[in-house]
Amino acid sequence: MSDTADSPQGGSGSPESKSTSSPGHRLRPVRVLTVGVFALAGLIFFTSFDTAKGTNIRTDSSLLKLSDLIHERSHKNARLDESNAALRDDVEGLAKRTGGSTGKAEQARLAALEKNAGTRKLTGKAITVTLNDAPPNATAKLPGYPEPQPDYLVIHQQDLQAVVNALWQGGAEGIRVMDQRLISTSAVRCVGNTLILQGRVYSPPYKITAVGDPEKLKKALADSPAIQNYMVYVNVYGLGWKVTDDGTVTLPGYTGTVDLHYAQPVQ
């Protein structure tokens, strides 16, 4: 920062400093306001300091930890998903017993839409990809590589996204991440070293299961540039990577809400 920028305003050359006042001259309103502001600021600072002395932020049991709140909401969302799935099954069962109010053609069209939307169960041959953090004491296994930084040893959002995108590219008919089915509006996000998926929180190891042609799925994984980069960290620092053939599996249908939520202009 330059010396000019550091110079205080209103110095010896300022018009204000050249003005004189008699002993009986009243303070200007601006100066009175300034004094009042500083006095108020001092009072607020003293009050805050005095209050803080009696409060230990680290040990105050009345303060709810953010992590506790996140996990509590995650469990609540899981219970709501289960309740929603049960209600959906009841509605479908009732519609089948009563014959429904639509014709067979409409019922077939609705079933096809539900399948494409991922709300129906899906059975087929599948593979599972498992990603895991490296050991905390990991070191570089190959010469020429630097010692690992903390970020080198954990699974990141782009790693999970790379696997999911590669599996879709390989022709996956459906994908499950952990215990949840992905749909077109699903977003794979990580906060720190935890995965937040559709309102629920997960910790590694992360399991991603895809139904489709196993050979095509594996080839898509091997051809992905993002996964090729991830494999460097697997070989050098020990990040977890495992691909297994699962045979025939059944993926659950998506049980969450399918309503779209978006911003709207204020009227």
Summary of the structure (lengths in Angstrom):
residues: 267
radius of gyration: 30.8
end to end distance: 45.9
largest distance: 99.7
contacts: 628
relative contact order: 0.14
helix: 45%
strand: 17%
